[in-house]
């Protein structure tokens, strides 16, 4: 169950005094981020001697006409009422002309905006409202793409100055908290459309799973915690192997010891090759390639030698 105390415990993944840090909350106006804002507001007011210092950032893409403006208004009004510094990214039509993949473009735009504020305001962390249902959707997306264990072990709670303290809580728990505490929020009607894979999982697959297994999300959360621990160990072994086989490195790329690599367990060989930007059948082809074969990924061009794998960075 989501409440103020267990939220504070989840925020303390930093392993340090959270009241010594400054945060930027990414707030869309939906239930998840508005609940996040109120949780931070409570922690700010709960300390008599020192408050939890945070600011709020909102992106208005203007994709949904007046609904987009109303999303902005609910966030802006919350900040005015509680004397919280508000940052707005008002996306122009000119910026939209640069859009190729909508979701990737929107994500890059908002995180560029967030990190600029982080630097300008001398803040420590961006905080997002991702929750356990998001974890499930991401798991199925990565599973469908043949991701390794890293892709299946969950969204990071604390990575690259981004915190996600709501990951262990379900969407239902967040809605229940919003209702109990009379928190205003807005529903994004575009989430009801099945135009994207994530929406299809959210609207079609997840309800079916919960219909068959009502406690699925709670058990799924426990499985993710285990997978995350395994992944930490696994990534450490991959890095140790990479350093062991690294023969030479410069600005252009590096050379790997093929003989040592190919004596390792197959799972480590696969992950080392995956680090070079290859997936699926390409990995198998590289593992079975003869001397002189050449392969190209999105980030490297590699040449298979008798005892070495020469990796050259691709020019952008």
C-alpha positions in Angstrom: 0.0 0.0 0.0 1.2 3.5 -0.9 1.5 5.9 2.0 3.8 8.7 3.1 6.1 6.5 5.2 6.8 3.7 2.7 7.2 6.3 0.0 9.9 8.0 2.1 11.6 4.6 2.5 11.7 4.1 -1.3 13.0 7.5 -1.9 15.9 6.7 0.5 17.5 4.4 -2.1 20.2 7.1 -2.2 21.8 5.8 0.9 22.2 9.3 2.1 20.2 12.1 3.7 17.5 13.0 1.2 16.9 16.3 2.9 20.4 17.4 1.9 19.6 17.0 -1.8 17.6 19.1 -4.3 15.1 17.5 -6.7 13.4 18.3 -10.0 10.0 16.5 -10.4 8.8 15.7 -13.9 5.1 16.4 -13.7 2.6 15.8 -16.5 -0.6 16.4 -14.7 -1.7 12.8 -14.6 -2.5 10.8 -11.5 1.0 9.3 -11.1 3.0 12.6 -11.2 0.4 14.6 -9.3 0.6 12.0 -6.5 4.4 12.2 -6.6 4.1 16.0 -6.3 1.9 15.7 -3.2 4.2 13.1 -1.6 7.1 15.5 -2.0 5.0 18.4 -0.7 4.2 16.4 2.4 7.9 15.5 3.0 8.7 19.2 2.5 6.3 20.3 5.1 6.9 17.4 7.5 10.3 18.7 8.5 10.3 21.5 11.0 14.0 22.3 10.8 14.7 21.7 7.1 12.4 21.1 4.1 12.8 18.8 1.1 13.9 21.2 -1.6 12.3 20.5 -5.0 11.1 22.2 -8.2 8.7 21.1 -10.9 9.1 20.8 -14.7 6.3 20.3 -17.2 6.4 19.8 -21.0 3.4 21.0 -23.1 3.7 19.3 -26.5 0.4 20.8 -27.7 -0.6 17.4 -29.2 -4.1 17.4 -27.7 -5.2 21.0 -28.1 -7.0 22.5 -25.1 -6.4 19.3 -23.1 -2.7 19.9 -23.3 -3.2 23.4 -21.9 -5.4 22.1 -19.1 -2.7 19.6 -18.2 -0.2 22.5 -17.9 -2.7 24.5 -15.9 -3.3 21.9 -13.2 0.5 21.5 -12.7 1.1 25.3 -12.7 -1.8 25.9 -10.3 -0.4 23.3 -7.9 3.0 25.0 -7.9 1.5 28.5 -7.4 -0.6 27.3 -4.5 2.4 25.7 -2.8 5.0 28.3 -3.8 7.0 25.8 -5.8 9.3 26.9 -8.7 7.7 25.9 -12.0 9.6 25.2 -15.3 7.7 25.0 -18.6 8.8 23.6 -21.9 6.4 25.0 -24.4 7.0 23.0 -27.6 6.9 25.0 -30.8 5.6 23.9 -34.2 9.2 24.3 -35.5 10.5 21.8 -33.0 7.9 19.3 -34.1 9.2 19.4 -37.6 12.3 17.6 -36.3 10.2 14.7 -35.2 10.8 11.2 -36.7 9.8 8.6 -34.1 7.2 10.4 -31.9 8.0 8.6 -28.7 11.7 8.8 -29.0 11.6 12.4 -30.1 9.3 13.3 -27.1 11.5 11.5 -24.6 14.7 13.1 -25.9 13.2 16.5 -25.9 11.9 16.3 -22.3 15.0 14.8 -20.8 17.2 17.4 -22.5 14.9 20.0 -20.9 15.1 18.3 -17.5 18.9 18.0 -17.5 19.3 21.6 -18.5 17.3 22.7 -15.5 19.3 20.4 -13.3 22.5 22.2 -14.3 21.1 25.7 -14.3 19.4 25.4 -10.9 22.2 23.3 -9.4 19.8 20.4 -8.5 20.9 16.8 -7.8 18.2 14.5 -9.2 15.3 14.3 -11.7 12.4 12.4 -10.2 9.8 10.6 -12.3 6.6 8.8 -11.4 7.1 5.5 -13.1 5.3 2.7 -11.3 5.0 -1.1 -11.2 2.5 -1.2 -14.2 5.2 0.7 -16.2 7.7 -2.0 -15.2 5.3 -4.7 -16.5 4.8 -2.9 -19.9 8.6 -2.4 -20.3 9.2 -6.1 -19.4 7.0 -7.3 -22.2 8.4 -4.8 -24.7 11.9 -5.9 -23.9 10.9 -9.5 -23.9 9.5 -9.1 -27.4 12.7 -7.5 -28.6 15.0 -10.3 -27.4 16.6 -8.2 -24.7 19.1 -9.8 -22.4 18.7 -10.1 -18.6 19.5 -6.3 -18.2 16.4 -5.5 -20.3 14.3 -7.9 -18.3 15.4 -6.8 -14.8 13.3 -3.7 -14.5 13.5 0.1 -14.8 16.4 1.4 -12.7 15.4 3.0 -9.4 18.5 5.3 -9.4 20.5 5.8 -12.6 22.1 8.7 -14.3 20.7 11.2 -11.8 17.2 9.9 -12.3 15.2 8.6 -9.4 12.0 6.6 -9.6 10.7 6.1 -6.1 7.2 4.8 -7.1 8.4 1.7 -8.9 7.2 -0.8 -6.3 3.6 0.6 -6.3 0.8 -0.3 -8.7 -1.3 2.0 -10.7 -4.3 1.0 -8.6 -2.5 2.0 -5.4 -1.6 5.3 -6.8 -5.2 6.0 -7.8 -6.4 4.9 -4.3 -3.9 7.3 -2.7 -5.1 10.1 -5.0 -8.7 9.5 -4.1 -8.0 9.1 -0.3 -6.1 12.4 -0.3 -8.3 14.3 -2.7 -5.6 14.9 -5.2 -6.7 16.5 -8.5 -5.3 15.1 -11.7 -6.1 14.8 -15.4 -6.5 11.7 -17.5 -4.6 11.6 -20.8 -7.2 10.3 -23.2 -4.6 9.4 -25.8 -3.5 6.6 -23.5 -6.8 4.8 -24.3 -5.8 4.5 -28.0 -3.9 1.4 -29.1 -1.6 3.2 -31.5 1.6 2.1 -29.8 2.8 -1.2 -28.4 3.0 0.1 -24.9 -0.7 1.2 -25.0 -1.7 -2.2 -26.4 0.0 -3.9 -23.5 -1.6 -1.5 -21.0 -5.1 -1.7 -22.4 -5.3 -5.2 -23.7 -2.7 -7.6 -22.2 -2.4 -6.3 -18.6 -6.2 -6.5 -17.9 -6.3 -10.1 -19.2 -3.3 -11.1 -17.0 -4.9 -9.5 -13.9 -8.2 -11.2 -14.7 -6.5 -14.6 -14.7 -4.0 -13.8 -11.9 -5.3 -11.1 -9.6 -2.1 -11.0 -7.5 0.2 -11.0 -10.6 1.7 -7.5 -10.2 2.7 -8.1 -6.6 4.4 -11.4 -7.5 5.9 -9.8 -10.6 7.5 -7.1 -8.4 9.2 -9.8 -6.3 10.5 -11.5 -9.4 11.9 -8.2 -10.7 13.7 -7.6 -7.5 15.3 -11.0 -7.8 16.2 -10.4 -11.5 17.7 -7.0 -10.6 20.0 -8.6 -8.1 21.0 -11.3 -10.6 21.6 -8.6 -13.2 23.9 -6.7 -10.8 26.1 -9.8 -10.5 25.8 -10.6 -14.2 26.9 -7.1 -15.3 29.8 -7.2 -13.0 31.0 -10.5 -14.6 30.5 -9.0 -18.1 32.7 -6.0 -17.2 35.4 -8.2 -15.7 35.4 -10.3 -18.8 35.6 -7.3 -21.1 38.6 -5.9 -19.2 40.3 -9.3 -19.3 40.0 -9.5 -23.1 40.7 -5.8 -23.9 44.1 -5.7 -25.7 44.3 -2.2 -27.0 42.2 0.9 -27.0 42.3 4.3 -28.6 40.0 7.1 -29.8 39.1 5.1 -32.9 38.1 1.9 -31.1 39.7 -1.1 -29.5 40.8 -4.7 -30.0 39.5 -7.8 -28.1 41.3 -11.1 -27.5 39.2 -13.5 -29.5 40.9 -16.6 -28.2 40.3 -15.8 -24.5 36.7 -14.5 -25.2 35.7 -17.7 -27.0 36.9 -19.9 -24.1 34.4 -18.2 -21.9 30.8 -19.5 -21.2 28.5 -18.9 -24.1 26.3 -16.5 -22.2 29.3 -14.2 -21.5 30.4 -14.3 -25.2 26.8 -13.3 -26.2 26.7 -10.3 -23.8 30.2 -9.1 -24.9 29.1 -9.1 -28.5 25.8 -7.5 -27.5 27.8 -4.6 -26.0 29.1 -4.0 -29.5 25.5 -3.2 -30.7 24.6 -6.6 -32.2 21.5 -8.7 -31.5 19.8 -12.0 -32.4 21.1 -13.9 -35.4 23.9 -11.4 -35.9 25.5 -12.6 -32.6 25.4 -16.2 -33.7 27.0 -15.2 -37.1 29.9 -13.4 -35.3 30.4 -16.4 -33.0 30.8 -18.7 -35.9 32.6 -16.3 -38.3 35.7 -17.2 -40.1 38.9 -15.1 -40.2 38.5 -12.0 -42.4 34.7 -11.6 -41.9 33.4 -8.1 -41.4 30.3 -7.0 -39.5 28.6 -3.6 -38.8 26.3 -2.5 -36.0 24.8 0.9 -35.3 27.9 1.8 -33.2 30.8 -0.4 -34.3 32.4 -1.9 -37.4 34.2 -5.1 -36.4 36.7 -7.3 -38.2 37.2 -10.9 -37.2 40.9 -11.9 -37.2 42.4 -15.3 -36.3 43.2 -14.3 -32.7 41.5 -10.9 -32.4 38.3 -8.9 -32.9 39.1 -5.4 -34.1 36.3 -2.9 -33.2 36.2 0.5 -34.8 33.7 3.2 -33.8 31.3 4.2 -36.6 31.4 7.8 -37.6 28.1 9.6 -37.0 
